[in-house]
Amino acid sequence: MKVFGSLRVPGDKSISHRALIFGALGTGESRVTRILESADVHSTAGVLRSLGAAIPPLSEDFVVRGLGRSSLRQPTEHLDCGNSGTTTRLMAGVVAASKLQATFVGDGSLSKRPMRRVARPLEAMGATFELSAHGGLPMTITGGSLHDIEWKSEVASAQIKSAILLAALVSGVRAQVTEPVRSRDHTERMLLARGVALAVNENTVTIDADSPFETSDTDVPGDPSSAAFFAGLAALGSSGELRLEGVCVNETRIGFLERIKRMGARISYENRRMEGGESVADVVVAPGKLHATTVVEADVPAMVDELPLLACLATRAEGETLITGANELRVKESDRIAAVVSNLRAIGATAEELTDGMRIVGSDRPLSGKVITHGDHRLAMAFGVLGAASGNSIEMDDRECVSVSYPGFWDDLAKVCG
């Protein structure tokens, strides 16, 4: 398989969600360009509209007219978050700080995901939560006046951290969040770009009470999690080179790229620049002989979404790859540990499920068979990349689930494979 050409992957999903939320909470106009028009981001737009925000139809270039932090109104219907955990948890923080009551619902997959982890700090701030018997959706939040909080999170989660920061921003209180390991910091960067009084010290973030909050335009860079699939594809290639243009290379997001570089792929970052507080570059990837790797808990936050892809690449790497400390994969859109291992075995790879991760033994024998995606976009794309590698023949039950984060994935995959 030869890889070739240039590709601009869709806009970053994390930044796209936040651009809409910050635009709605600001006072005045903010322009958003290159937003990711995926199902998850449409869920955030829909929830904001249900709360009275003036969010126009999503397009390549549009303007959000924000009415301020206290502008959201009582919804007349449940807030449908679709498959989006980011929508649910970030908007939970906003609703908790607003004087209204709202019930969050989602699809079957999202409804099973744990929400107690975000409810606990917001309840400690003064909001009221009612969750389903299993601690998920439907979830009803009664918001209001909150109070200051210092929260030590048991897990490194950008969603929990962001929910607390958003609740503090809307309610005008002080909040401090400490994580065991630093998680994605898009919320912090975007708040700082909007003049918010925010301090970041290693794994601790503090937002001041009654902080100023300005409007700001957002040009959404390419999503590094989406770019990862094509970087992985290029790493598996027999020849060629692939340029991924305008990718967000925030240091909390490039764990996968740095990992496969250590495994043997040839990767360089060109045309580096800062855009809206984020580091952006063109990522150039060429094939290399891959060697096995070991991933431990401290490595996970910077590559958590890419671990299914890393496991797929590990089947083609020399040696035994070990992934541990990845319990968070159990509570994603699917149980990604069980699903990845069972699918790897189904196509002929050697893989073992661990309590908190997996073990994969690489080989050069062809892989073939059918993959069950469980409706999980990351699984579909990861096995799609593995199926494109020379000698492999992999089918899957649901190709369309990629629309959650990358609607044009299959077309782009076909463009760069030769």
QUIURVEN-V108816 format. One record per pair of residues at least 6 apart in sequence whose ideal C-beta (glycine too) atoms are under 8 Angstrom apart, sorted by the first residue. I is the first residue (numbers start at 1). GAP is how many residues later the second one is. Records with the same first field share a line. If there is no record, write none. Layout:
BEGIN
I=GAP ; GAP
END
This chain:
BEGIN
1=235 ; 236 ; 237 ; 387 ; 388 ; 389 ; 416 ; 417
2=235 ; 236 ; 237 ; 238 ; 415 ; 416
3=230 ; 231 ; 234 ; 236 ; 237 ; 238 ; 239 ; 282 ; 284 ; 413 ; 414 ; 415
4=236 ; 237 ; 238 ; 412 ; 414
5=237 ; 238 ; 410 ; 411
6=236 ; 237 ; 238 ; 239
7=223 ; 235 ; 236 ; 237 ; 238 ; 405 ; 408 ; 409
8=214 ; 236 ; 237 ; 238
9=213 ; 214 ; 217 ; 218 ; 221 ; 235 ; 238 ; 397 ; 403
10=26 ; 27 ; 28 ; 212 ; 213 ; 216 ; 395 ; 396 ; 397 ; 398
11=23 ; 24 ; 25 ; 209 ; 210 ; 211 ; 212
12=24 ; 174 ; 208 ; 209 ; 210 ; 211 ; 212 ; 213 ; 236
13=23 ; 25 ; 27 ; 28 ; 73 ; 210 ; 212 ; 213 ; 392
14=72 ; 144 ; 170 ; 172 ; 209
15=171 ; 175 ; 203 ; 205 ; 206 ; 233 ; 263
16=19 ; 20 ; 22 ; 25 ; 28 ; 204
17=23 ; 24 ; 27 ; 67 ; 69 ; 70 ; 73
18=72 ; 144 ; 168 ; 169 ; 172
19=11 ; 13 ; 16 ; 45 ; 171 ; 199 ; 201
20=12 ; 15 ; 21 ; 24 ; 25 ; 28 ; 35 ; 44
21=23 ; 27 ; 69 ; 70 ; 73 ; 145
22=8 ; 168 ; 169 ; 172 ; 194 ; 196
23=7 ; 9 ; 32 ; 41 ; 43 ; 192 ; 195
24=24 ; 29 ; 30 ; 31 ; 40 ; 42 ; 43 ; 47 ; 48
25=41 ; 43 ; 44 ; 46 ; 69 ; 144 ; 145 ; 188
26=38 ; 40 ; 42 ; 168 ; 187 ; 188 ; 189 ; 190
27=39 ; 40 ; 41 ; 188
28=37 ; 38 ; 187
29=34 ; 35 ; 36 ; 37 ; 186
30=33 ; 34 ; 36 ; 185 ; 186 ; 187 ; 188
31=30 ; 31 ; 32 ; 186 ; 187
32=29 ; 30 ; 31 ; 32 ; 185 ; 186 ; 188
33=27 ; 28 ; 184 ; 185 ; 186 ; 187
34=26 ; 185 ; 186 ; 187
35=6 ; 23 ; 24 ; 25 ; 27 ; 185
36=184 ; 187 ; 369
37=21 ; 22 ; 370
38=365 ; 366 ; 367 ; 368 ; 369
39=43 ; 44 ; 45 ; 364 ; 365 ; 366 ; 368
40=42 ; 43 ; 44 ; 46 ; 47 ; 364 ; 365
41=17 ; 43
42=16 ; 40
43=37 ; 38 ; 39 ; 40 ; 41 ; 44
44=40 ; 42 ; 43 ; 46 ; 47
45=10 ; 13
46=34 ; 36
47=32 ; 33 ; 34 ; 40 ; 44
48=7 ; 43
49=6
50=25 ; 26 ; 27 ; 29 ; 30
51=21 ; 22 ; 24 ; 28 ; 44 ; 47 ; 49 ; 51
52=15 ; 19 ; 20 ; 21 ; 23
53=11 ; 13 ; 14 ; 18 ; 19
54=10 ; 11 ; 12 ; 13
55=9
56=6 ; 7 ; 8
66=149
69=100 ; 101 ; 103 ; 144
70=28 ; 100
72=22 ; 23 ; 26 ; 28
73=27
74=26 ; 27 ; 28
75=25 ; 27
78=24 ; 25 ; 26 ; 27 ; 60
79=12 ; 16 ; 23 ; 24 ; 25 ; 26
80=25 ; 26
81=6 ; 7 ; 10 ; 23 ; 24 ; 25 ; 29 ; 56
82=24 ; 25 ; 28
83=23 ; 24 ; 26 ; 27 ; 250 ; 292 ; 321
84=22 ; 26 ; 320
85=25 ; 28 ; 74 ; 248
86=73
88=16 ; 18 ; 22 ; 27 ; 49 ; 51
89=26 ; 29 ; 70 ; 71 ; 73 ; 74
90=69 ; 72 ; 73 ; 76
91=13
92=12 ; 23 ; 26 ; 27 ; 30 ; 47 ; 49 ; 71
93=25 ; 29 ; 69 ; 70 ; 71 ; 72 ; 73 ; 74 ; 77
94=72 ; 73 ; 76
95=7 ; 32 ; 46 ; 48
96=26 ; 29 ; 31 ; 45 ; 47 ; 50 ; 67 ; 71
97=28 ; 30 ; 46 ; 49 ; 69 ; 70 ; 71 ; 72 ; 73 ; 74
98=45 ; 72
99=44 ; 45 ; 46
100=43
101=39 ; 40 ; 41 ; 42
102=38 ; 39 ; 41
103=35 ; 36 ; 37 ; 38
104=33 ; 34 ; 35 ; 36 ; 37
105=6 ; 32 ; 33
106=31
109=224 ; 225 ; 265 ; 266 ; 267
110=26 ; 27 ; 223
111=21 ; 25 ; 26 ; 27
112=22 ; 24
113=23 ; 24 ; 218 ; 219 ; 220
114=21 ; 22 ; 217
115=16 ; 20 ; 21 ; 22 ; 24
116=15 ; 19
117=37 ; 38 ; 40 ; 43
118=41 ; 42 ; 45
119=10 ; 12 ; 20
121=28 ; 30 ; 32 ; 39 ; 42 ; 43 ; 56
122=7 ; 19 ; 41 ; 42 ; 45
123=6
124=25 ; 27
125=21 ; 22 ; 24 ; 39 ; 42 ; 43 ; 46 ; 48 ; 50
126=18 ; 19 ; 20 ; 21
127=14 ; 15 ; 16 ; 17 ; 19 ; 40
128=13 ; 14
129=10 ; 11 ; 12 ; 13
130=9 ; 10 ; 11
131=6 ; 8
132=6 ; 7
145=26
146=21 ; 22 ; 25 ; 27
147=26
148=25 ; 26 ; 27 ; 61
149=15 ; 19 ; 24 ; 25 ; 26 ; 27
150=25 ; 26 ; 28
151=13 ; 24 ; 25 ; 26 ; 27
152=26
153=7 ; 8 ; 24 ; 25 ; 26 ; 27
154=26
155=24 ; 25 ; 173
156=23 ; 24 ; 25 ; 26 ; 27 ; 47 ; 144 ; 145
157=22 ; 26 ; 171
158=25 ; 26 ; 27 ; 28 ; 29
160=17
161=16 ; 18 ; 22 ; 26 ; 44
162=25
164=11 ; 13
165=10 ; 12 ; 22 ; 23 ; 26 ; 33 ; 40 ; 42
166=21
167=6 ; 8
168=6 ; 7 ; 39 ; 41
169=22 ; 27 ; 38 ; 42 ; 44
172=37 ; 38 ; 39
173=36
174=32 ; 33 ; 34 ; 35
175=31 ; 32
176=28 ; 29 ; 30 ; 31
177=27 ; 28 ; 29
178=25 ; 26
179=24 ; 25
180=23
181=22 ; 116 ; 117 ; 119 ; 120
182=20 ; 21 ; 70 ; 119
183=69 ; 118
184=66 ; 68 ; 69 ; 117
185=15 ; 65 ; 67
186=64 ; 92
188=10 ; 12 ; 17
189=61 ; 87 ; 88 ; 89
190=26 ; 28 ; 86 ; 87
191=7 ; 16 ; 22
192=6 ; 85
193=23 ; 83 ; 84
194=19 ; 20 ; 21 ; 22
195=17 ; 18 ; 19
196=11 ; 15 ; 16 ; 17
197=10 ; 11 ; 14 ; 15
198=7 ; 8 ; 9 ; 10 ; 13
199=6 ; 7
216=60
217=59
218=58
219=56 ; 57
221=25 ; 26 ; 27 ; 54 ; 57 ; 59
222=22 ; 23 ; 24 ; 25 ; 26 ; 58
223=24 ; 25 ; 182 ; 183
224=23 ; 24 ; 25 ; 26 ; 29 ; 30 ; 32 ; 33
225=28 ; 80 ; 81 ; 180
226=179 ; 180 ; 183
227=17 ; 20 ; 30 ; 56
228=28 ; 29 ; 77 ; 78 ; 81
229=80 ; 152 ; 153 ; 155 ; 156 ; 177 ; 180 ; 184
230=12 ; 14 ; 55 ; 155 ; 182 ; 183 ; 186
231=11 ; 13 ; 25 ; 26 ; 29 ; 34 ; 36 ; 52 ; 54
232=24 ; 28 ; 77 ; 78 ; 80 ; 81 ; 150 ; 153
233=9 ; 152 ; 155 ; 156 ; 180 ; 183 ; 184
234=6 ; 7 ; 8 ; 31 ; 51 ; 52 ; 53
235=25 ; 28 ; 29 ; 30 ; 50 ; 52 ; 53 ; 55 ; 78
236=51 ; 54 ; 77 ; 80 ; 149 ; 150 ; 152 ; 153
237=49 ; 50 ; 152
238=49 ; 152
239=48
240=46 ; 47 ; 178
241=43 ; 44 ; 45
242=42 ; 43 ; 44 ; 174
243=39 ; 40 ; 41
244=38 ; 39 ; 40 ; 41
245=37
246=34 ; 36
247=33 ; 34 ; 35 ; 36
248=30 ; 31 ; 32
249=8 ; 20 ; 23 ; 30 ; 31 ; 32 ; 34
250=28 ; 29
251=28 ; 51
252=49 ; 50
253=49
254=48
255=44 ; 46 ; 47 ; 48 ; 51
256=46 ; 47 ; 50 ; 53 ; 54
257=10 ; 26
259=34 ; 36 ; 40 ; 44 ; 51
260=7 ; 30 ; 50 ; 53
261=6
262=31
263=25 ; 27 ; 28 ; 29 ; 30 ; 50 ; 54
264=24 ; 25 ; 26 ; 27 ; 53
265=20 ; 21 ; 22 ; 23 ; 25
266=19 ; 20 ; 21 ; 22
267=16 ; 17 ; 18 ; 19
268=15 ; 16
269=12 ; 13 ; 14 ; 15
270=11 ; 12 ; 13 ; 14
271=10 ; 11
272=7 ; 8 ; 9
273=6 ; 7 ; 8
274=6
289=29
290=23 ; 26 ; 27 ; 28 ; 72
291=26 ; 27 ; 28
292=22 ; 25 ; 26 ; 27 ; 28 ; 29 ; 70
293=17 ; 21 ; 24 ; 28
294=27 ; 28 ; 29 ; 30
295=8 ; 12 ; 15 ; 26 ; 27 ; 28 ; 29 ; 30 ; 31 ; 62
296=28 ; 29
297=27 ; 28 ; 29 ; 59
298=27
299=26
300=7 ; 25 ; 26 ; 28
303=7
304=22 ; 24 ; 25
305=73
307=16 ; 19 ; 22 ; 29 ; 33
308=21 ; 28 ; 31 ; 32 ; 70 ; 71 ; 74
309=69 ; 72 ; 73 ; 76
310=11 ; 13
311=10 ; 12 ; 29 ; 30 ; 33 ; 40 ; 47 ; 49 ; 71
312=28 ; 32 ; 70 ; 71 ; 73 ; 74
313=73
314=7 ; 46 ; 48
315=29 ; 34 ; 35 ; 36 ; 45 ; 47 ; 48 ; 52 ; 71
316=46 ; 47 ; 48 ; 70 ; 73
317=45
318=44
319=42 ; 43
320=39 ; 40 ; 41 ; 42
321=38 ; 39 ; 40 ; 41
322=35 ; 37
323=31 ; 34 ; 35 ; 36 ; 37
324=30 ; 32 ; 33
325=31 ; 32
326=11 ; 30 ; 31 ; 32
327=28 ; 29
329=6 ; 7 ; 8 ; 28
330=6 ; 7 ; 8
332=44 ; 46
333=41 ; 42 ; 43 ; 44 ; 45 ; 71
334=39 ; 40 ; 41 ; 42 ; 45
336=40 ; 42 ; 43
337=16 ; 17 ; 19 ; 20 ; 21
338=15
339=33 ; 34 ; 35 ; 37 ; 40
340=11 ; 18 ; 39 ; 42
341=10 ; 11 ; 12 ; 17
342=11 ; 30
343=28 ; 29 ; 36 ; 40
344=6 ; 7 ; 16
345=6
346=23 ; 24 ; 25 ; 26
347=20 ; 21 ; 22 ; 23 ; 24 ; 36 ; 39 ; 45 ; 47
348=17 ; 18 ; 19 ; 20 ; 21
349=11 ; 12 ; 14 ; 18
350=10 ; 11 ; 13
351=7 ; 8 ; 9 ; 10
352=6 ; 7 ; 8
366=25 ; 26 ; 27
367=19 ; 24 ; 25 ; 26 ; 27
368=24 ; 25 ; 26
369=25 ; 26
370=24 ; 25 ; 26 ; 27
371=8 ; 9 ; 12 ; 23 ; 24 ; 25 ; 26
372=24 ; 25
373=6 ; 7 ; 10 ; 23 ; 24 ; 25 ; 28
375=23 ; 26
376=25
377=24 ; 25 ; 26 ; 27 ; 28 ; 29
378=27
380=16 ; 18 ; 19 ; 21 ; 22
381=21 ; 25 ; 28
383=11 ; 13
384=10 ; 12 ; 15 ; 18 ; 25 ; 26 ; 29
385=28
386=6 ; 8
387=6 ; 7 ; 8 ; 9
388=25 ; 29
399=11
402=7 ; 8
406=6
END
